[in-house]
Amino acid sequence: MLWSDPPPHKPSDLLRAAQTRLRRVGWVMAAVVVFVLLMALSARR
């Protein structure tokens, strides 16, 4: 991401940035959970 644009000052922009950050973190956490489950299943066999 390029920080060429100025930082958001409006609450709506802050909320939007927080939502995108939370969504990205949620995708990463979901991928980690799936990876751990696959590793556990493969180790159990």
CHARMM-style PDB file with segment names, atoms N, HN, CA, C and O in Angstrom:
ATOM      1  N   MET     1       0.845  -1.203   0.000  1.00  0.00      PROA
ATOM      2  CA  MET     1       0.000   0.000   0.000  1.00  0.00      PROA
ATOM      3  C   MET     1       0.873   1.243   0.000  1.00  0.00      PROA
ATOM      4  O   MET     1       1.895   1.308   0.684  1.00  0.00      PROA
ATOM      5  N   LEU     2       0.448   2.226  -0.782  1.00  0.00      PROA
ATOM      6  HN  LEU     2      -0.382   2.173  -1.337  1.00  0.00      PROA
ATOM      7  CA  LEU     2       1.188   3.478  -0.834  1.00  0.00      PROA
ATOM      8  C   LEU     2       0.497   4.513   0.041  1.00  0.00      PROA
ATOM      9  O   LEU     2      -0.721   4.680  -0.009  1.00  0.00      PROA
ATOM     10  N   TRP     3       1.296   5.200   0.839  1.00  0.00      PROA
ATOM     11  HN  TRP     3       2.286   5.065   0.880  1.00  0.00      PROA
ATOM     12  CA  TRP     3       0.735   6.213   1.748  1.00  0.00      PROA
ATOM     13  C   TRP     3       0.818   7.591   1.099  1.00  0.00      PROA
ATOM     14  O   TRP     3       1.139   8.577   1.761  1.00  0.00      PROA
ATOM     15  N   SER     4       0.523   7.655  -0.217  1.00  0.00      PROA
ATOM     16  HN  SER     4       0.262   6.854  -0.755  1.00  0.00      PROA
ATOM     17  CA  SER     4       0.597   8.942  -0.903  1.00  0.00      PROA
ATOM     18  C   SER     4      -0.542   9.856  -0.449  1.00  0.00      PROA
ATOM     19  O   SER     4      -0.362  11.068  -0.332  1.00  0.00      PROA
ATOM     20  N   ASP     5      -1.716   9.270  -0.193  1.00  0.00      PROA
ATOM     21  HN  ASP     5      -1.862   8.285  -0.287  1.00  0.00      PROA
ATOM     22  CA  ASP     5      -2.846  10.106   0.222  1.00  0.00      PROA
ATOM     23  C   ASP     5      -2.686  10.479   1.695  1.00  0.00      PROA
ATOM     24  O   ASP     5      -2.069   9.730   2.453  1.00  0.00      PROA
ATOM     25  N   PRO     6      -3.234  11.628   2.113  1.00  0.00      PROA
ATOM     26  CA  PRO     6      -3.112  12.046   3.512  1.00  0.00      PROA
ATOM     27  C   PRO     6      -3.895  11.104   4.414  1.00  0.00      PROA
ATOM     28  O   PRO     6      -4.856  10.480   3.964  1.00  0.00      PROA
ATOM     29  N   PRO     7      -3.499  10.988   5.687  1.00  0.00      PROA
ATOM     30  CA  PRO     7      -4.210  10.106   6.613  1.00  0.00      PROA
ATOM     31  C   PRO     7      -5.640  10.580   6.815  1.00  0.00      PROA
ATOM     32  O   PRO     7      -5.883  11.786   6.823  1.00  0.00      PROA
ATOM     33  N   PRO     8      -6.585   9.676   6.977  1.00  0.00      PROA
ATOM     34  CA  PRO     8      -7.989  10.072   7.132  1.00  0.00      PROA
ATOM     35  C   PRO     8      -8.226  10.779   8.457  1.00  0.00      PROA
ATOM     36  O   PRO     8      -7.668  10.395   9.485  1.00  0.00      PROA
ATOM     37  N   HSD     9      -9.058  11.814   8.425  1.00  0.00      PROA
ATOM     38  HN  HSD     9      -9.511  12.126   7.590  1.00  0.00      PROA
ATOM     39  CA  HSD     9      -9.381  12.556   9.641  1.00  0.00      PROA
ATOM     40  C   HSD     9     -10.847  12.393  10.013  1.00  0.00      PROA
ATOM     41  O   HSD     9     -11.240  12.674  11.145  1.00  0.00      PROA
ATOM     42  N   LYS    10     -11.655  11.937   9.059  1.00  0.00      PROA
ATOM     43  HN  LYS    10     -11.336  11.709   8.140  1.00  0.00      PROA
ATOM     44  CA  LYS    10     -13.083  11.778   9.349  1.00  0.00      PROA
ATOM     45  C   LYS    10     -13.330  10.434  10.030  1.00  0.00      PROA
ATOM     46  O   LYS    10     -12.645   9.458   9.724  1.00  0.00      PROA
ATOM     47  N   PRO    11     -14.284  10.367  10.936  1.00  0.00      PROA
ATOM     48  CA  PRO    11     -14.572   9.095  11.616  1.00  0.00      PROA
ATOM     49  C   PRO    11     -14.977   8.003  10.640  1.00  0.00      PROA
ATOM     50  O   PRO    11     -14.661   6.833  10.855  1.00  0.00      PROA
ATOM     51  N   SER    12     -15.679   8.371   9.561  1.00  0.00      PROA
ATOM     52  HN  SER    12     -15.936   9.322   9.386  1.00  0.00      PROA
ATOM     53  CA  SER    12     -16.106   7.352   8.596  1.00  0.00      PROA
ATOM     54  C   SER    12     -14.882   6.732   7.921  1.00  0.00      PROA
ATOM     55  O   SER    12     -14.844   5.521   7.700  1.00  0.00      PROA
ATOM     56  N   ASP    13     -13.871   7.565   7.588  1.00  0.00      PROA
ATOM     57  HN  ASP    13     -13.903   8.549   7.767  1.00  0.00      PROA
ATOM     58  CA  ASP    13     -12.662   7.024   6.968  1.00  0.00      PROA
ATOM     59  C   ASP    13     -11.922   6.123   7.951  1.00  0.00      PROA
ATOM     60  O   ASP    13     -11.403   5.075   7.569  1.00  0.00      PROA
ATOM     61  N   LEU    14     -11.876   6.539   9.229  1.00  0.00      PROA
ATOM     62  HN  LEU    14     -12.298   7.390   9.539  1.00  0.00      PROA
ATOM     63  CA  LEU    14     -11.204   5.709  10.236  1.00  0.00      PROA
ATOM     64  C   LEU    14     -11.932   4.385  10.385  1.00  0.00      PROA
ATOM     65  O   LEU    14     -11.299   3.335  10.489  1.00  0.00      PROA
ATOM     66  N   LEU    15     -13.275   4.430  10.395  1.00  0.00      PROA
ATOM     67  HN  LEU    15     -13.789   5.284  10.310  1.00  0.00      PROA
ATOM     68  CA  LEU    15     -14.050   3.189  10.518  1.00  0.00      PROA
ATOM     69  C   LEU    15     -13.812   2.298   9.305  1.00  0.00      PROA
ATOM     70  O   LEU    15     -13.686   1.081   9.436  1.00  0.00      PROA
ATOM     71  N   ARG    16     -13.750   2.911   8.118  1.00  0.00      PROA
ATOM     72  HN  ARG    16     -13.851   3.900   8.011  1.00  0.00      PROA
ATOM     73  CA  ARG    16     -13.541   2.109   6.908  1.00  0.00      PROA
ATOM     74  C   ARG    16     -12.157   1.457   6.945  1.00  0.00      PROA
ATOM     75  O   ARG    16     -12.013   0.286   6.595  1.00  0.00      PROA
ATOM     76  N   ALA    17     -11.147   2.209   7.367  1.00  0.00      PROA
ATOM     77  HN  ALA    17     -11.264   3.160   7.651  1.00  0.00      PROA
ATOM     78  CA  ALA    17      -9.796   1.641   7.447  1.00  0.00      PROA
ATOM     79  C   ALA    17      -9.751   0.523   8.484  1.00  0.00      PROA
ATOM     80  O   ALA    17      -9.114  -0.506   8.259  1.00  0.00      PROA
ATOM     81  N   ALA    18     -10.422   0.718   9.614  1.00  0.00      PROA
ATOM     82  HN  ALA    18     -10.940   1.553   9.796  1.00  0.00      PROA
ATOM     83  CA  ALA    18     -10.437  -0.325  10.642  1.00  0.00      PROA
ATOM     84  C   ALA    18     -11.157  -1.569  10.131  1.00  0.00      PROA
ATOM     85  O   ALA    18     -10.745  -2.692  10.424  1.00  0.00      PROA
ATOM     86  N   GLN    19     -12.230  -1.372   9.368  1.00  0.00      PROA
ATOM     87  HN  GLN    19     -12.565  -0.460   9.130  1.00  0.00      PROA
ATOM     88  CA  GLN    19     -12.962  -2.529   8.834  1.00  0.00      PROA
ATOM     89  C   GLN    19     -12.096  -3.303   7.845  1.00  0.00      PROA
ATOM     90  O   GLN    19     -12.075  -4.533   7.879  1.00  0.00      PROA
ATOM     91  N   THR    20     -11.381  -2.602   6.964  1.00  0.00      PROA
ATOM     92  HN  THR    20     -11.398  -1.603   6.936  1.00  0.00      PROA
ATOM     93  CA  THR    20     -10.531  -3.306   6.004  1.00  0.00      PROA
ATOM     94  C   THR    20      -9.409  -4.030   6.736  1.00  0.00      PROA
ATOM     95  O   THR    20      -9.055  -5.152   6.373  1.00  0.00      PROA
ATOM     96  N   ARG    21      -8.840  -3.390   7.778  1.00  0.00      PROA
ATOM     97  HN  ARG    21      -9.128  -2.479   8.073  1.00  0.00      PROA
ATOM     98  CA  ARG    21      -7.763  -4.037   8.531  1.00  0.00      PROA
ATOM     99  C   ARG    21      -8.298  -5.274   9.248  1.00  0.00      PROA
ATOM    100  O   ARG    21      -7.652  -6.322   9.246  1.00  0.00      PROA
ATOM    101  N   LEU    22      -9.488  -5.154   9.867  1.00  0.00      PROA
ATOM    102  HN  LEU    22     -10.013  -4.303   9.869  1.00  0.00      PROA
ATOM    103  CA  LEU    22     -10.070  -6.307  10.564  1.00  0.00      PROA
ATOM    104  C   LEU    22     -10.386  -7.419   9.575  1.00  0.00      PROA
ATOM    105  O   LEU    22     -10.190  -8.596   9.881  1.00  0.00      PROA
ATOM    106  N   ARG    23     -10.875  -7.055   8.384  1.00  0.00      PROA
ATOM    107  HN  ARG    23     -11.034  -6.099   8.136  1.00  0.00      PROA
ATOM    108  CA  ARG    23     -11.196  -8.082   7.391  1.00  0.00      PROA
ATOM    109  C   ARG    23      -9.925  -8.814   6.961  1.00  0.00      PROA
ATOM    110  O   ARG    23      -9.927 -10.036   6.811  1.00  0.00      PROA
ATOM    111  N   ARG    24      -8.825  -8.050   6.762  1.00  0.00      PROA
ATOM    112  HN  ARG    24      -8.824  -7.057   6.884  1.00  0.00      PROA
ATOM    113  CA  ARG    24      -7.567  -8.685   6.359  1.00  0.00      PROA
ATOM    114  C   ARG    24      -7.063  -9.602   7.466  1.00  0.00      PROA
ATOM    115  O   ARG    24      -6.617 -10.717   7.197  1.00  0.00      PROA
ATOM    116  N   VAL    25      -7.134  -9.136   8.709  1.00  0.00      PROA
ATOM    117  HN  VAL    25      -7.497  -8.230   8.928  1.00  0.00      PROA
ATOM    118  CA  VAL    25      -6.692  -9.974   9.833  1.00  0.00      PROA
ATOM    119  C   VAL    25      -7.575 -11.212   9.939  1.00  0.00      PROA
ATOM    120  O   VAL    25      -7.088 -12.298  10.255  1.00  0.00      PROA
ATOM    121  N   GLY    26      -8.870 -11.054   9.676  1.00  0.00      PROA
ATOM    122  HN  GLY    26      -9.266 -10.172   9.418  1.00  0.00      PROA
ATOM    123  CA  GLY    26      -9.773 -12.204   9.731  1.00  0.00      PROA
ATOM    124  C   GLY    26      -9.422 -13.234   8.672  1.00  0.00      PROA
ATOM    125  O   GLY    26      -9.452 -14.435   8.941  1.00  0.00      PROA
ATOM    126  N   TRP    27      -9.088 -12.775   7.461  1.00  0.00      PROA
ATOM    127  HN  TRP    27      -9.064 -11.799   7.243  1.00  0.00      PROA
ATOM    128  CA  TRP    27      -8.691 -13.718   6.411  1.00  0.00      PROA
ATOM    129  C   TRP    27      -7.420 -14.450   6.813  1.00  0.00      PROA
ATOM    130  O   TRP    27      -7.314 -15.659   6.607  1.00  0.00      PROA
ATOM    131  N   VAL    28      -6.445 -13.733   7.388  1.00  0.00      PROA
ATOM    132  HN  VAL    28      -6.531 -12.751   7.556  1.00  0.00      PROA
ATOM    133  CA  VAL    28      -5.190 -14.374   7.798  1.00  0.00      PROA
ATOM    134  C   VAL    28      -5.456 -15.394   8.897  1.00  0.00      PROA
ATOM    135  O   VAL    28      -4.914 -16.498   8.866  1.00  0.00      PROA
ATOM    136  N   MET    29      -6.297 -15.024   9.876  1.00  0.00      PROA
ATOM    137  HN  MET    29      -6.737 -14.127   9.901  1.00  0.00      PROA
ATOM    138  CA  MET    29      -6.599 -15.952  10.967  1.00  0.00      PROA
ATOM    139  C   MET    29      -7.331 -17.181  10.434  1.00  0.00      PROA
ATOM    140  O   MET    29      -7.065 -18.297  10.880  1.00  0.00      PROA
ATOM    141  N   ALA    30      -8.246 -16.990   9.491  1.00  0.00      PROA
ATOM    142  HN  ALA    30      -8.462 -16.083   9.129  1.00  0.00      PROA
ATOM    143  CA  ALA    30      -8.969 -18.132   8.919  1.00  0.00      PROA
ATOM    144  C   ALA    30      -7.997 -19.061   8.190  1.00  0.00      PROA
ATOM    145  O   ALA    30      -8.107 -20.282   8.301  1.00  0.00      PROA
ATOM    146  N   ALA    31      -7.050 -18.492   7.449  1.00  0.00      PROA
ATOM    147  HN  ALA    31      -6.961 -17.500   7.358  1.00  0.00      PROA
ATOM    148  CA  ALA    31      -6.069 -19.328   6.745  1.00  0.00      PROA
ATOM    149  C   ALA    31      -5.209 -20.096   7.745  1.00  0.00      PROA
ATOM    150  O   ALA    31      -4.907 -21.270   7.527  1.00  0.00      PROA
ATOM    151  N   VAL    32      -4.811 -19.442   8.843  1.00  0.00      PROA
ATOM    152  HN  VAL    32      -5.056 -18.489   9.020  1.00  0.00      PROA
ATOM    153  CA  VAL    32      -3.993 -20.120   9.858  1.00  0.00      PROA
ATOM    154  C   VAL    32      -4.780 -21.258  10.497  1.00  0.00      PROA
ATOM    155  O   VAL    32      -4.238 -22.341  10.718  1.00  0.00      PROA
ATOM    156  N   VAL    33      -6.059 -21.017  10.797  1.00  0.00      PROA
ATOM    157  HN  VAL    33      -6.499 -20.138  10.617  1.00  0.00      PROA
ATOM    158  CA  VAL    33      -6.883 -22.062  11.422  1.00  0.00      PROA
ATOM    159  C   VAL    33      -7.017 -23.254  10.480  1.00  0.00      PROA
ATOM    160  O   VAL    33      -6.896 -24.401  10.912  1.00  0.00      PROA
ATOM    161  N   VAL    34      -7.268 -22.994   9.192  1.00  0.00      PROA
ATOM    162  HN  VAL    34      -7.367 -22.063   8.841  1.00  0.00      PROA
ATOM    163  CA  VAL    34      -7.403 -24.095   8.230  1.00  0.00      PROA
ATOM    164  C   VAL    34      -6.084 -24.854   8.118  1.00  0.00      PROA
ATOM    165  O   VAL    34      -6.077 -26.083   8.049  1.00  0.00      PROA
ATOM    166  N   PHE    35      -4.968 -24.123   8.099  1.00  0.00      PROA
ATOM    167  HN  PHE    35      -4.974 -23.124   8.156  1.00  0.00      PROA
ATOM    168  CA  PHE    35      -3.661 -24.782   7.993  1.00  0.00      PROA
ATOM    169  C   PHE    35      -3.405 -25.664   9.210  1.00  0.00      PROA
ATOM    170  O   PHE    35      -2.932 -26.792   9.072  1.00  0.00      PROA
ATOM    171  N   VAL    36      -3.717 -25.155  10.405  1.00  0.00      PROA
ATOM    172  HN  VAL    36      -4.102 -24.239  10.517  1.00  0.00      PROA
ATOM    173  CA  VAL    36      -3.502 -25.943  11.623  1.00  0.00      PROA
ATOM    174  C   VAL    36      -4.398 -27.182  11.615  1.00  0.00      PROA
ATOM    175  O   VAL    36      -3.961 -28.268  11.998  1.00  0.00      PROA
ATOM    176  N   LEU    37      -5.646 -27.021  11.181  1.00  0.00      PROA
ATOM    177  HN  LEU    37      -6.001 -26.139  10.870  1.00  0.00      PROA
ATOM    178  CA  LEU    37      -6.545 -28.185  11.137  1.00  0.00      PROA
ATOM    179  C   LEU    37      -6.023 -29.229  10.151  1.00  0.00      PROA
ATOM    180  O   LEU    37      -6.062 -30.425  10.439  1.00  0.00      PROA
ATOM    181  N   LEU    38      -5.537 -28.786   8.993  1.00  0.00      PROA
ATOM    182  HN  LEU    38      -5.506 -27.814   8.759  1.00  0.00      PROA
ATOM    183  CA  LEU    38      -5.003 -29.744   8.019  1.00  0.00      PROA
ATOM    184  C   LEU    38      -3.766 -30.442   8.579  1.00  0.00      PROA
ATOM    185  O   LEU    38      -3.601 -31.647   8.387  1.00  0.00      PROA
ATOM    186  N   MET    39      -2.902 -29.708   9.266  1.00  0.00      PROA
ATOM    187  HN  MET    39      -3.037 -28.730   9.422  1.00  0.00      PROA
ATOM    188  CA  MET    39      -1.717 -30.326   9.854  1.00  0.00      PROA
ATOM    189  C   MET    39      -2.118 -31.344  10.911  1.00  0.00      PROA
ATOM    190  O   MET    39      -1.526 -32.421  10.981  1.00  0.00      PROA
ATOM    191  N   ALA    40      -3.113 -31.024  11.737  1.00  0.00      PROA
ATOM    192  HN  ALA    40      -3.594 -30.149  11.681  1.00  0.00      PROA
ATOM    193  CA  ALA    40      -3.554 -31.952  12.783  1.00  0.00      PROA
ATOM    194  C   ALA    40      -4.151 -33.212  12.158  1.00  0.00      PROA
ATOM    195  O   ALA    40      -3.897 -34.321  12.629  1.00  0.00      PROA
ATOM    196  N   LEU    41      -4.942 -33.041  11.100  1.00  0.00      PROA
ATOM    197  HN  LEU    41      -5.148 -32.140  10.718  1.00  0.00      PROA
ATOM    198  CA  LEU    41      -5.544 -34.213  10.454  1.00  0.00      PROA
ATOM    199  C   LEU    41      -4.470 -35.082   9.803  1.00  0.00      PROA
ATOM    200  O   LEU    41      -4.535 -36.309   9.886  1.00  0.00      PROA
ATOM    201  N   SER    42      -3.494 -34.466   9.165  1.00  0.00      PROA
ATOM    202  HN  SER    42      -3.441 -33.469   9.098  1.00  0.00      PROA
ATOM    203  CA  SER    42      -2.438 -35.252   8.514  1.00  0.00      PROA
ATOM    204  C   SER    42      -1.553 -35.932   9.558  1.00  0.00      PROA
ATOM    205  O   SER    42      -1.069 -37.039   9.324  1.00  0.00      PROA
ATOM    206  N   ALA    43      -1.335 -35.291  10.702  1.00  0.00      PROA
ATOM    207  HN  ALA    43      -1.728 -34.392  10.893  1.00  0.00      PROA
ATOM    208  CA  ALA    43      -0.511 -35.899  11.748  1.00  0.00      PROA
ATOM    209  C   ALA    43      -1.266 -37.032  12.432  1.00  0.00      PROA
ATOM    210  O   ALA    43      -0.654 -37.996  12.891  1.00  0.00      PROA
ATOM    211  N   ARG    44      -2.597 -36.924  12.503  1.00  0.00      PROA
ATOM    212  HN  ARG    44      -3.095 -36.141  12.129  1.00  0.00      PROA
ATOM    213  CA  ARG    44      -3.377 -37.960  13.171  1.00  0.00      PROA
ATOM    214  C   ARG    44      -3.369 -39.254  12.361  1.00  0.00      PROA
ATOM    215  O   ARG    44      -3.412 -40.345  12.929  1.00  0.00      PROA
ATOM    216  N   ARG    45      -3.312 -39.130  11.012  1.00  0.00      PROA
ATOM    217  HN  ARG    45      -3.277 -38.244  10.551  1.00  0.00      PROA
ATOM    218  CA  ARG    45      -3.349 -40.348  10.197  1.00  0.00      PROA
ATOM    219  C   ARG    45      -2.051 -41.142  10.341  1.00  0.00      PROA
ATOM    220  OT1 ARG    45      -1.903 -42.198   9.727  1.00  0.00      PROA
TER     221      ARG     45
END
